Amino acid sequence: MMAKCIQLDMECAALCYAAAQLMSLGSSKAKELCLLCAEVCEACAAECGMHKMIHCQECAAACKTCAEECREM
């Protein structure tokens, strides 16, 4: 039941970590990765937002915030 949610959580975390690393290195590809990161964060937020558990709602809120920040890069 939660397989898609867990998969998106792990993808989101991996992309966020990679985006942060590229930004810290001043990479010319950081902006492109941040856009992809925003897409995955939005998908994760939508999926987690469908579940009523508190940790899922907190994850959805964090992913929405992350997506907004990534789009501003």
PDB file of N, CA, C and O in Angstrom, chain B, residues numbered from 101:
ATOM      1  N   MET B 101       0.824  -1.200   0.000  1.00  0.00           N
ATOM      2  CA  MET B 101       0.000   0.000   0.000  1.00  0.00           C
ATOM      3  C   MET B 101       0.868   1.263   0.000  1.00  0.00           C
ATOM      4  O   MET B 101       0.516   2.261  -0.630  1.00  0.00           O
ATOM      5  N   MET B 102       1.975   1.218   0.692  1.00  0.00           N
ATOM      6  CA  MET B 102       2.828   2.399   0.822  1.00  0.00           C
ATOM      7  C   MET B 102       4.062   2.326  -0.069  1.00  0.00           C
ATOM      8  O   MET B 102       4.951   3.169   0.050  1.00  0.00           O
ATOM      9  N   ALA B 103       4.135   1.346  -0.951  1.00  0.00           N
ATOM     10  CA  ALA B 103       5.343   1.147  -1.769  1.00  0.00           C
ATOM     11  C   ALA B 103       5.680   2.372  -2.608  1.00  0.00           C
ATOM     12  O   ALA B 103       6.841   2.775  -2.677  1.00  0.00           O
ATOM     13  N   LYS B 104       4.672   2.968  -3.248  1.00  0.00           N
ATOM     14  CA  LYS B 104       4.933   4.150  -4.085  1.00  0.00           C
ATOM     15  C   LYS B 104       5.425   5.317  -3.228  1.00  0.00           C
ATOM     16  O   LYS B 104       6.322   6.059  -3.627  1.00  0.00           O
ATOM     17  N   CYS B 105       4.837   5.462  -2.072  1.00  0.00           N
ATOM     18  CA  CYS B 105       5.226   6.544  -1.160  1.00  0.00           C
ATOM     19  C   CYS B 105       6.682   6.368  -0.723  1.00  0.00           C
ATOM     20  O   CYS B 105       7.467   7.316  -0.749  1.00  0.00           O
ATOM     21  N   ILE B 106       7.024   5.173  -0.331  1.00  0.00           N
ATOM     22  CA  ILE B 106       8.386   4.902   0.120  1.00  0.00           C
ATOM     23  C   ILE B 106       9.387   5.103  -1.014  1.00  0.00           C
ATOM     24  O   ILE B 106      10.461   5.668  -0.808  1.00  0.00           O
ATOM     25  N   GLN B 107       9.031   4.639  -2.208  1.00  0.00           N
ATOM     26  CA  GLN B 107       9.914   4.805  -3.370  1.00  0.00           C
ATOM     27  C   GLN B 107      10.166   6.290  -3.648  1.00  0.00           C
ATOM     28  O   GLN B 107      11.307   6.703  -3.857  1.00  0.00           O
ATOM     29  N   LEU B 108       9.099   7.083  -3.650  1.00  0.00           N
ATOM     30  CA  LEU B 108       9.248   8.519  -3.899  1.00  0.00           C
ATOM     31  C   LEU B 108      10.039   9.195  -2.785  1.00  0.00           C
ATOM     32  O   LEU B 108      10.824  10.106  -3.050  1.00  0.00           O
ATOM     33  N   ASP B 109       9.841   8.759  -1.535  1.00  0.00           N
ATOM     34  CA  ASP B 109      10.626   9.313  -0.418  1.00  0.00           C
ATOM     35  C   ASP B 109      12.116   9.106  -0.659  1.00  0.00           C
ATOM     36  O   ASP B 109      12.919  10.024  -0.492  1.00  0.00           O
ATOM     37  N   MET B 110      12.470   7.896  -1.050  1.00  0.00           N
ATOM     38  CA  MET B 110      13.885   7.577  -1.270  1.00  0.00           C
ATOM     39  C   MET B 110      14.443   8.317  -2.471  1.00  0.00           C
ATOM     40  O   MET B 110      15.580   8.786  -2.423  1.00  0.00           O
ATOM     41  N   GLU B 111      13.672   8.437  -3.552  1.00  0.00           N
ATOM     42  CA  GLU B 111      14.131   9.188  -4.729  1.00  0.00           C
ATOM     43  C   GLU B 111      14.304  10.660  -4.380  1.00  0.00           C
ATOM     44  O   GLU B 111      15.285  11.290  -4.775  1.00  0.00           O
ATOM     45  N   CYS B 112      13.357  11.195  -3.647  1.00  0.00           N
ATOM     46  CA  CYS B 112      13.411  12.604  -3.256  1.00  0.00           C
ATOM     47  C   CYS B 112      14.649  12.874  -2.405  1.00  0.00           C
ATOM     48  O   CYS B 112      15.369  13.845  -2.637  1.00  0.00           O
ATOM     49  N   ALA B 113      14.892  12.019  -1.430  1.00  0.00           N
ATOM     50  CA  ALA B 113      16.060  12.194  -0.562  1.00  0.00           C
ATOM     51  C   ALA B 113      17.359  12.124  -1.360  1.00  0.00           C
ATOM     52  O   ALA B 113      18.270  12.922  -1.139  1.00  0.00           O
ATOM     53  N   ALA B 114      17.443  11.178  -2.279  1.00  0.00           N
ATOM     54  CA  ALA B 114      18.656  11.034  -3.091  1.00  0.00           C
ATOM     55  C   ALA B 114      18.880  12.263  -3.966  1.00  0.00           C
ATOM     56  O   ALA B 114      20.007  12.745  -4.086  1.00  0.00           O
ATOM     57  N   LEU B 115      17.814  12.767  -4.573  1.00  0.00           N
ATOM     58  CA  LEU B 115      17.950  13.940  -5.437  1.00  0.00           C
ATOM     59  C   LEU B 115      18.270  15.193  -4.637  1.00  0.00           C
ATOM     60  O   LEU B 115      19.069  16.021  -5.075  1.00  0.00           O
ATOM     61  N   CYS B 116      17.661  15.337  -3.480  1.00  0.00           N
ATOM     62  CA  CYS B 116      17.952  16.499  -2.634  1.00  0.00           C
ATOM     63  C   CYS B 116      19.422  16.502  -2.221  1.00  0.00           C
ATOM     64  O   CYS B 116      20.079  17.544  -2.240  1.00  0.00           O
ATOM     65  N   TYR B 117      19.928  15.338  -1.851  1.00  0.00           N
ATOM     66  CA  TYR B 117      21.328  15.221  -1.462  1.00  0.00           C
ATOM     67  C   TYR B 117      22.239  15.570  -2.643  1.00  0.00           C
ATOM     68  O   TYR B 117      23.205  16.318  -2.491  1.00  0.00           O
ATOM     69  N   ALA B 118      21.922  15.022  -3.817  1.00  0.00           N
ATOM     70  CA  ALA B 118      22.736  15.286  -5.004  1.00  0.00           C
ATOM     71  C   ALA B 118      22.687  16.768  -5.382  1.00  0.00           C
ATOM     72  O   ALA B 118      23.711  17.353  -5.733  1.00  0.00           O
ATOM     73  N   ALA B 119      21.514  17.366  -5.312  1.00  0.00           N
ATOM     74  CA  ALA B 119      21.376  18.788  -5.646  1.00  0.00           C
ATOM     75  C   ALA B 119      22.198  19.644  -4.685  1.00  0.00           C
ATOM     76  O   ALA B 119      22.871  20.583  -5.108  1.00  0.00           O
ATOM     77  N   ALA B 120      22.142  19.320  -3.392  1.00  0.00           N
ATOM     78  CA  ALA B 120      22.908  20.077  -2.406  1.00  0.00           C
ATOM     79  C   ALA B 120      24.409  19.940  -2.666  1.00  0.00           C
ATOM     80  O   ALA B 120      25.158  20.909  -2.538  1.00  0.00           O
ATOM     81  N   GLN B 121      24.838  18.749  -3.027  1.00  0.00           N
ATOM     82  CA  GLN B 121      26.257  18.550  -3.330  1.00  0.00           C
ATOM     83  C   GLN B 121      26.682  19.382  -4.540  1.00  0.00           C
ATOM     84  O   GLN B 121      27.710  20.058  -4.498  1.00  0.00           O
ATOM     85  N   LEU B 122      25.890  19.336  -5.626  1.00  0.00           N
ATOM     86  CA  LEU B 122      26.265  20.098  -6.822  1.00  0.00           C
ATOM     87  C   LEU B 122      26.257  21.595  -6.554  1.00  0.00           C
ATOM     88  O   LEU B 122      27.125  22.314  -7.048  1.00  0.00           O
ATOM     89  N   MET B 123      25.285  22.077  -5.775  1.00  0.00           N
ATOM     90  CA  MET B 123      25.259  23.497  -5.436  1.00  0.00           C
ATOM     91  C   MET B 123      26.498  23.879  -4.634  1.00  0.00           C
ATOM     92  O   MET B 123      27.088  24.934  -4.869  1.00  0.00           O
ATOM     93  N   SER B 124      26.897  23.026  -3.687  1.00  0.00           N
ATOM     94  CA  SER B 124      28.065  23.355  -2.866  1.00  0.00           C
ATOM     95  C   SER B 124      29.349  23.353  -3.685  1.00  0.00           C
ATOM     96  O   SER B 124      30.325  24.009  -3.320  1.00  0.00           O
ATOM     97  N   LEU B 125      29.348  22.617  -4.789  1.00  0.00           N
ATOM     98  CA  LEU B 125      30.513  22.583  -5.678  1.00  0.00           C
ATOM     99  C   LEU B 125      30.487  23.696  -6.720  1.00  0.00           C
ATOM    100  O   LEU B 125      31.454  23.885  -7.457  1.00  0.00           O
ATOM    101  N   GLY B 126      29.373  24.434  -6.779  1.00  0.00           N
ATOM    102  CA  GLY B 126      29.245  25.487  -7.777  1.00  0.00           C
ATOM    103  C   GLY B 126      29.078  24.937  -9.180  1.00  0.00           C
ATOM    104  O   GLY B 126      29.485  25.573 -10.152  1.00  0.00           O
ATOM    105  N   SER B 127      28.487  23.768  -9.291  1.00  0.00           N
ATOM    106  CA  SER B 127      28.333  23.097 -10.584  1.00  0.00           C
ATOM    107  C   SER B 127      27.421  23.867 -11.534  1.00  0.00           C
ATOM    108  O   SER B 127      26.411  24.440 -11.124  1.00  0.00           O
ATOM    109  N   SER B 128      27.794  23.869 -12.794  1.00  0.00           N
ATOM    110  CA  SER B 128      26.949  24.500 -13.815  1.00  0.00           C
ATOM    111  C   SER B 128      25.688  23.671 -14.078  1.00  0.00           C
ATOM    112  O   SER B 128      24.762  24.155 -14.728  1.00  0.00           O
ATOM    113  N   LYS B 129      25.639  22.448 -13.591  1.00  0.00           N
ATOM    114  CA  LYS B 129      24.483  21.569 -13.775  1.00  0.00           C
ATOM    115  C   LYS B 129      23.537  21.569 -12.572  1.00  0.00           C
ATOM    116  O   LYS B 129      22.521  20.874 -12.592  1.00  0.00           O
ATOM    117  N   ALA B 130      23.847  22.321 -11.547  1.00  0.00           N
ATOM    118  CA  ALA B 130      23.031  22.337 -10.333  1.00  0.00           C
ATOM    119  C   ALA B 130      21.602  22.793 -10.621  1.00  0.00           C
ATOM    120  O   ALA B 130      20.646  22.232 -10.086  1.00  0.00           O
ATOM    121  N   LYS B 131      21.461  23.804 -11.463  1.00  0.00           N
ATOM    122  CA  LYS B 131      20.119  24.317 -11.747  1.00  0.00           C
ATOM    123  C   LYS B 131      19.249  23.251 -12.411  1.00  0.00           C
ATOM    124  O   LYS B 131      18.074  23.107 -12.074  1.00  0.00           O
ATOM    125  N   GLU B 132      19.824  22.509 -13.351  1.00  0.00           N
ATOM    126  CA  GLU B 132      19.074  21.451 -14.026  1.00  0.00           C
ATOM    127  C   GLU B 132      18.665  20.360 -13.043  1.00  0.00           C
ATOM    128  O   GLU B 132      17.538  19.868 -13.094  1.00  0.00           O
ATOM    129  N   LEU B 133      19.561  19.989 -12.164  1.00  0.00           N
ATOM    130  CA  LEU B 133      19.237  18.955 -11.190  1.00  0.00           C
ATOM    131  C   LEU B 133      18.197  19.466 -10.201  1.00  0.00           C
ATOM    132  O   LEU B 133      17.339  18.703  -9.757  1.00  0.00           O
ATOM    133  N   CYS B 134      18.262  20.742  -9.854  1.00  0.00           N
ATOM    134  CA  CYS B 134      17.273  21.319  -8.938  1.00  0.00           C
ATOM    135  C   CYS B 134      15.870  21.284  -9.554  1.00  0.00           C
ATOM    136  O   CYS B 134      14.890  21.074  -8.839  1.00  0.00           O
ATOM    137  N   LEU B 135      15.765  21.484 -10.851  1.00  0.00           N
ATOM    138  CA  LEU B 135      14.455  21.396 -11.497  1.00  0.00           C
ATOM    139  C   LEU B 135      13.900  19.978 -11.433  1.00  0.00           C
ATOM    140  O   LEU B 135      12.712  19.784 -11.175  1.00  0.00           O
ATOM    141  N   LEU B 136      14.755  18.992 -11.667  1.00  0.00           N
ATOM    142  CA  LEU B 136      14.336  17.601 -11.544  1.00  0.00           C
ATOM    143  C   LEU B 136      13.975  17.289 -10.100  1.00  0.00           C
ATOM    144  O   LEU B 136      12.984  16.608  -9.833  1.00  0.00           O
ATOM    145  N   CYS B 137      14.765  17.777  -9.190  1.00  0.00           N
ATOM    146  CA  CYS B 137      14.505  17.580  -7.766  1.00  0.00           C
ATOM    147  C   CYS B 137      13.134  18.156  -7.393  1.00  0.00           C
ATOM    148  O   CYS B 137      12.382  17.537  -6.640  1.00  0.00           O
ATOM    149  N   ALA B 138      12.818  19.324  -7.914  1.00  0.00           N
ATOM    150  CA  ALA B 138      11.518  19.942  -7.635  1.00  0.00           C
ATOM    151  C   ALA B 138      10.369  19.069  -8.136  1.00  0.00           C
ATOM    152  O   ALA B 138       9.354  18.922  -7.456  1.00  0.00           O
ATOM    153  N   GLU B 139      10.529  18.496  -9.316  1.00  0.00           N
ATOM    154  CA  GLU B 139       9.483  17.622  -9.860  1.00  0.00           C
ATOM    155  C   GLU B 139       9.261  16.410  -8.968  1.00  0.00           C
ATOM    156  O   GLU B 139       8.121  16.044  -8.680  1.00  0.00           O
ATOM    157  N   VAL B 140      10.341  15.795  -8.534  1.00  0.00           N
ATOM    158  CA  VAL B 140      10.219  14.604  -7.687  1.00  0.00           C
ATOM    159  C   VAL B 140       9.676  14.991  -6.309  1.00  0.00           C
ATOM    160  O   VAL B 140       8.870  14.258  -5.736  1.00  0.00           O
ATOM    161  N   CYS B 141      10.105  16.120  -5.782  1.00  0.00           N
ATOM    162  CA  CYS B 141       9.579  16.583  -4.494  1.00  0.00           C
ATOM    163  C   CYS B 141       8.079  16.848  -4.574  1.00  0.00           C
ATOM    164  O   CYS B 141       7.341  16.537  -3.639  1.00  0.00           O
ATOM    165  N   GLU B 142       7.632  17.416  -5.678  1.00  0.00           N
ATOM    166  CA  GLU B 142       6.197  17.667  -5.845  1.00  0.00           C
ATOM    167  C   GLU B 142       5.428  16.355  -5.926  1.00  0.00           C
ATOM    168  O   GLU B 142       4.348  16.233  -5.348  1.00  0.00           O
ATOM    169  N   ALA B 143       5.973  15.376  -6.636  1.00  0.00           N
ATOM    170  CA  ALA B 143       5.322  14.064  -6.731  1.00  0.00           C
ATOM    171  C   ALA B 143       5.276  13.401  -5.356  1.00  0.00           C
ATOM    172  O   ALA B 143       4.269  12.800  -4.981  1.00  0.00           O
ATOM    173  N   CYS B 144       6.360  13.514  -4.620  1.00  0.00           N
ATOM    174  CA  CYS B 144       6.422  12.936  -3.281  1.00  0.00           C
ATOM    175  C   CYS B 144       5.407  13.626  -2.362  1.00  0.00           C
ATOM    176  O   CYS B 144       4.710  12.962  -1.595  1.00  0.00           O
ATOM    177  N   ALA B 145       5.327  14.934  -2.438  1.00  0.00           N
ATOM    178  CA  ALA B 145       4.371  15.678  -1.618  1.00  0.00           C
ATOM    179  C   ALA B 145       2.935  15.265  -1.928  1.00  0.00           C
ATOM    180  O   ALA B 145       2.117  15.112  -1.022  1.00  0.00           O
ATOM    181  N   ALA B 146       2.639  15.089  -3.197  1.00  0.00           N
ATOM    182  CA  ALA B 146       1.283  14.686  -3.592  1.00  0.00           C
ATOM    183  C   ALA B 146       0.962  13.285  -3.062  1.00  0.00           C
ATOM    184  O   ALA B 146      -0.129  13.041  -2.546  1.00  0.00           O
ATOM    185  N   GLU B 147       1.915  12.380  -3.196  1.00  0.00           N
ATOM    186  CA  GLU B 147       1.690  11.006  -2.730  1.00  0.00           C
ATOM    187  C   GLU B 147       1.573  10.960  -1.208  1.00  0.00           C
ATOM    188  O   GLU B 147       0.634  10.369  -0.673  1.00  0.00           O
ATOM    189  N   CYS B 148       2.521  11.580  -0.513  1.00  0.00           N
ATOM    190  CA  CYS B 148       2.486  11.559   0.950  1.00  0.00           C
ATOM    191  C   CYS B 148       1.258  12.296   1.487  1.00  0.00           C
ATOM    192  O   CYS B 148       0.708  11.928   2.525  1.00  0.00           O
ATOM    193  N   GLY B 149       0.842  13.323   0.783  1.00  0.00           N
ATOM    194  CA  GLY B 149      -0.320  14.096   1.203  1.00  0.00           C
ATOM    195  C   GLY B 149      -1.609  13.299   1.193  1.00  0.00           C
ATOM    196  O   GLY B 149      -2.586  13.693   1.830  1.00  0.00           O
ATOM    197  N   MET B 150      -1.626  12.186   0.483  1.00  0.00           N
ATOM    198  CA  MET B 150      -2.829  11.343   0.434  1.00  0.00           C
ATOM    199  C   MET B 150      -2.964  10.449   1.671  1.00  0.00           C
ATOM    200  O   MET B 150      -4.030   9.887   1.920  1.00  0.00           O
ATOM    201  N   HIS B 151      -1.894  10.321   2.433  1.00  0.00           N
ATOM    202  CA  HIS B 151      -1.920   9.456   3.612  1.00  0.00           C
ATOM    203  C   HIS B 151      -2.150  10.294   4.858  1.00  0.00           C
ATOM    204  O   HIS B 151      -1.606  11.392   4.978  1.00  0.00           O
ATOM    205  N   LYS B 152      -2.943   9.792   5.776  1.00  0.00           N
ATOM    206  CA  LYS B 152      -3.362  10.561   6.960  1.00  0.00           C
ATOM    207  C   LYS B 152      -2.376  10.523   8.117  1.00  0.00           C
ATOM    208  O   LYS B 152      -2.530  11.267   9.086  1.00  0.00           O
ATOM    209  N   MET B 153      -1.361   9.663   8.026  1.00  0.00           N
ATOM    210  CA  MET B 153      -0.410   9.581   9.126  1.00  0.00           C
ATOM    211  C   MET B 153       0.348  10.903   9.269  1.00  0.00           C
ATOM    212  O   MET B 153       0.642  11.578   8.282  1.00  0.00           O
ATOM    213  N   ILE B 154       0.653  11.253  10.508  1.00  0.00           N
ATOM    214  CA  ILE B 154       1.316  12.534  10.781  1.00  0.00           C
ATOM    215  C   ILE B 154       2.645  12.629  10.052  1.00  0.00           C
ATOM    216  O   ILE B 154       2.952  13.667   9.465  1.00  0.00           O
ATOM    217  N   HIS B 155       3.441  11.561  10.079  1.00  0.00           N
ATOM    218  CA  HIS B 155       4.753  11.646   9.429  1.00  0.00           C
ATOM    219  C   HIS B 155       4.609  11.830   7.918  1.00  0.00           C
ATOM    220  O   HIS B 155       5.471  12.450   7.295  1.00  0.00           O
ATOM    221  N   CYS B 156       3.555  11.311   7.324  1.00  0.00           N
ATOM    222  CA  CYS B 156       3.328  11.516   5.887  1.00  0.00           C
ATOM    223  C   CYS B 156       2.937  12.968   5.610  1.00  0.00           C
ATOM    224  O   CYS B 156       3.380  13.550   4.620  1.00  0.00           O
ATOM    225  N   GLN B 157       2.121  13.546   6.465  1.00  0.00           N
ATOM    226  CA  GLN B 157       1.725  14.936   6.302  1.00  0.00           C
ATOM    227  C   GLN B 157       2.925  15.866   6.489  1.00  0.00           C
ATOM    228  O   GLN B 157       3.062  16.859   5.776  1.00  0.00           O
ATOM    229  N   GLU B 158       3.786  15.542   7.443  1.00  0.00           N
ATOM    230  CA  GLU B 158       5.010  16.333   7.648  1.00  0.00           C
ATOM    231  C   GLU B 158       5.945  16.214   6.446  1.00  0.00           C
ATOM    232  O   GLU B 158       6.564  17.191   6.026  1.00  0.00           O
ATOM    233  N   CYS B 159       6.035  15.006   5.903  1.00  0.00           N
ATOM    234  CA  CYS B 159       6.873  14.790   4.719  1.00  0.00           C
ATOM    235  C   CYS B 159       6.326  15.591   3.537  1.00  0.00           C
ATOM    236  O   CYS B 159       7.087  16.221   2.802  1.00  0.00           O
ATOM    237  N   ALA B 160       5.013  15.565   3.361  1.00  0.00           N
ATOM    238  CA  ALA B 160       4.390  16.306   2.255  1.00  0.00           C
ATOM    239  C   ALA B 160       4.694  17.796   2.366  1.00  0.00           C
ATOM    240  O   ALA B 160       5.016  18.444   1.370  1.00  0.00           O
ATOM    241  N   ALA B 161       4.592  18.332   3.568  1.00  0.00           N
ATOM    242  CA  ALA B 161       4.875  19.760   3.772  1.00  0.00           C
ATOM    243  C   ALA B 161       6.342  20.073   3.476  1.00  0.00           C
ATOM    244  O   ALA B 161       6.645  21.077   2.831  1.00  0.00           O
ATOM    245  N   ALA B 162       7.246  19.221   3.942  1.00  0.00           N
ATOM    246  CA  ALA B 162       8.674  19.442   3.700  1.00  0.00           C
ATOM    247  C   ALA B 162       8.989  19.352   2.209  1.00  0.00           C
ATOM    248  O   ALA B 162       9.784  20.135   1.690  1.00  0.00           O
ATOM    249  N   CYS B 163       8.372  18.408   1.532  1.00  0.00           N
ATOM    250  CA  CYS B 163       8.624  18.251   0.094  1.00  0.00           C
ATOM    251  C   CYS B 163       8.091  19.438  -0.707  1.00  0.00           C
ATOM    252  O   CYS B 163       8.709  19.856  -1.686  1.00  0.00           O
ATOM    253  N   LYS B 164       6.952  19.976  -0.295  1.00  0.00           N
ATOM    254  CA  LYS B 164       6.418  21.170  -0.971  1.00  0.00           C
ATOM    255  C   LYS B 164       7.382  22.340  -0.817  1.00  0.00           C
ATOM    256  O   LYS B 164       7.655  23.063  -1.775  1.00  0.00           O
ATOM    257  N   THR B 165       7.895  22.516   0.396  1.00  0.00           N
ATOM    258  CA  THR B 165       8.849  23.597   0.654  1.00  0.00           C
ATOM    259  C   THR B 165      10.121  23.397  -0.171  1.00  0.00           C
ATOM    260  O   THR B 165      10.641  24.344  -0.760  1.00  0.00           O
ATOM    261  N   CYS B 166      10.613  22.169  -0.208  1.00  0.00           N
ATOM    262  CA  CYS B 166      11.827  21.865  -0.968  1.00  0.00           C
ATOM    263  C   CYS B 166      11.613  22.153  -2.452  1.00  0.00           C
ATOM    264  O   CYS B 166      12.476  22.737  -3.107  1.00  0.00           O
ATOM    265  N   ALA B 167      10.460  21.742  -2.979  1.00  0.00           N
ATOM    266  CA  ALA B 167      10.163  21.973  -4.391  1.00  0.00           C
ATOM    267  C   ALA B 167      10.161  23.470  -4.700  1.00  0.00           C
ATOM    268  O   ALA B 167      10.696  23.898  -5.723  1.00  0.00           O
ATOM    269  N   GLU B 168       9.564  24.255  -3.820  1.00  0.00           N
ATOM    270  CA  GLU B 168       9.524  25.713  -4.026  1.00  0.00           C
ATOM    271  C   GLU B 168      10.938  26.296  -4.052  1.00  0.00           C
ATOM    272  O   GLU B 168      11.267  27.117  -4.908  1.00  0.00           O
ATOM    273  N   GLU B 169      11.761  25.864  -3.110  1.00  0.00           N
ATOM    274  CA  GLU B 169      13.138  26.363  -3.036  1.00  0.00           C
ATOM    275  C   GLU B 169      13.938  25.944  -4.263  1.00  0.00           C
ATOM    276  O   GLU B 169      14.702  26.738  -4.813  1.00  0.00           O
ATOM    277  N   CYS B 170      13.762  24.698  -4.691  1.00  0.00           N
ATOM    278  CA  CYS B 170      14.486  24.214  -5.875  1.00  0.00           C
ATOM    279  C   CYS B 170      14.093  24.998  -7.120  1.00  0.00           C
ATOM    280  O   CYS B 170      14.946  25.281  -7.962  1.00  0.00           O
ATOM    281  N   ARG B 171      12.836  25.349  -7.248  1.00  0.00           N
ATOM    282  CA  ARG B 171      12.385  26.111  -8.419  1.00  0.00           C
ATOM    283  C   ARG B 171      12.942  27.528  -8.429  1.00  0.00           C
ATOM    284  O   ARG B 171      13.014  28.151  -9.488  1.00  0.00           O
ATOM    285  N   GLU B 172      13.335  28.042  -7.282  1.00  0.00           N
ATOM    286  CA  GLU B 172      13.905  29.394  -7.203  1.00  0.00           C
ATOM    287  C   GLU B 172      15.388  29.414  -7.572  1.00  0.00           C
ATOM    288  O   GLU B 172      15.959  30.492  -7.740  1.00  0.00           O
ATOM    289  N   MET B 173      16.017  28.262  -7.699  1.00  0.00           N
ATOM    290  CA  MET B 173      17.445  28.202  -8.010  1.00  0.00           C
ATOM    291  C   MET B 173      17.720  28.737  -9.412  1.00  0.00           C
ATOM    292  O   MET B 173      18.871  28.764  -9.847  1.00  0.00           O
TER     293      MET B 173
END
